[in-house]
Amino acid sequence: MSCGPKGSEADPAVQCSVCGHRTDLVELPGMTEIYCLECSADVATSILLKTEINAAWLSGQRYESLAAELAQLGRRLLERAQSA
């Protein structure tokens, strides 16, 4: 069975799920996507920030600074994805 572009038998080039780079790629635990090192760090950080925001919200603590950091991180990921 053929796979890849135009029916070639080679596997399609594996690329980062965010920015599309074809460099050293890693899988994060529990995730199906693969990421370059820079994007994997940002994705992992965003997961941790969301967890901390939820914990702060549930305990009635302030979380605005965490939310601002998450928004900044999201903008950085979006810019990287759009520049691909």
C-alpha positions in Angstrom: 0.0 0.0 0.0 1.3 3.4 -0.9 1.6 6.3 1.6 3.1 9.7 1.5 2.7 12.4 -1.2 1.6 11.4 -4.7 1.6 7.7 -3.8 5.2 7.4 -2.9 6.2 4.4 -0.8 8.2 6.5 1.7 6.7 7.5 5.0 5.6 11.1 5.0 8.1 13.4 6.8 7.4 13.6 10.4 7.1 17.2 11.7 6.2 19.1 14.9 2.5 19.3 15.5 2.7 23.0 16.3 5.4 24.7 14.1 6.0 22.0 11.4 9.7 21.8 11.9 11.4 18.5 11.0 14.0 18.5 13.7 14.5 16.5 16.9 10.9 15.5 17.9 9.6 14.3 21.2 6.4 12.8 22.5 4.9 14.1 25.7 3.4 11.5 28.0 -0.4 11.1 27.4 -0.3 13.1 24.2 -0.6 11.7 20.7 1.1 14.6 18.9 4.8 15.0 18.6 6.7 18.3 19.1 10.1 19.9 18.5 12.0 20.6 21.7 10.9 24.2 21.9 7.2 23.5 21.3 7.3 20.5 23.7 8.5 22.8 26.5 5.8 25.3 25.8 3.1 22.7 25.6 4.2 21.0 28.8 4.3 24.4 30.5 0.8 25.3 29.3 -0.5 22.0 30.7 1.1 22.8 34.1 -0.2 26.3 34.1 -3.8 25.1 33.4 -3.5 22.7 36.3 -2.3 25.4 38.6 -5.0 27.9 37.4 -7.7 25.3 38.1 -6.3 24.5 41.5 -6.1 28.2 42.5 -9.6 28.8 41.2 -11.0 25.8 43.1 -9.3 26.9 46.3 -10.4 30.5 45.9 -6.9 31.9 45.4 -5.9 34.5 42.9 -4.8 33.2 39.5 -4.6 36.3 37.3 -0.8 36.2 37.0 -0.9 32.5 36.0 -3.6 33.3 33.4 -1.5 36.2 32.0 1.5 33.9 31.7 -0.7 31.3 30.0 -2.0 33.9 27.5 1.5 35.0 26.7 2.6 31.4 26.2 -0.4 30.8 23.9 0.5 33.9 21.8 4.0 32.5 21.4 2.8 29.1 20.3 0.3 30.7 17.9 3.1 32.9 16.4 5.3 29.9 15.9 2.5 27.9 14.3 1.6 30.7 11.9 5.3 31.3 10.9 5.5 27.6 9.8 
